[in-house]
């Protein structure tokens, strides 16, 4: 299996003690979300930042990529959407394994940061991996197949969910629904942050909260939710 196309921002210090993996949204690309590393790097100085392009060209935006088709946008069937998602899960798992081996890191030194469809992938894949990653940060997404989480669960990790209260792409109620599914499955550390006045995007306060969360769980300093 070919490894997903990878984009990298080196750590601020040149030393690597952890890695943040950015998973972009539908119709975007790796460089779009990797730009967050410009704001994060000085606060996570020994962290490597990586981002893969999703495996499929986006039907709705051929200049970008998609993790799987979205029926109400591109006219695909539910079966095609789920088949695409499962293919993406396999490729993303292989990518994460490759990153860990290439940089001689353990799963507990890796955090996933997703946006929209990338959050959906993060919340789906992280609990089903054999070993827990350090943390998951999910912006403006939702939980895929929440009813299957308890039966398929293999690992638990701290999760931070962030959502704009004016999101007209992924409904804001997706956040409490995902939080409830995680808590029902036994996740003890599930945090939420509402980005007030924000639509489908990442606000400055949301970015600040995510940095604090990552510093804590990548072993920098105590986490204080602002």
Secondary structure by P-SEA (a helix, b strand, c coil): ccccbbbbbccccccccbbbbbbbccccccccccccccccccccccbbbbbbcccccccccccccccccccccccccaaaaaaaaaaaaaaaaaaaaaaaaaaccccccbbbbbcaaaaaaaaaccccccccccbbbbcccccccccccccccccccbbbbbbbccccccccaaaaaaaaaaaaacccbbbbbbbccccccccaaaaaaaaaaaaaaacccccccc
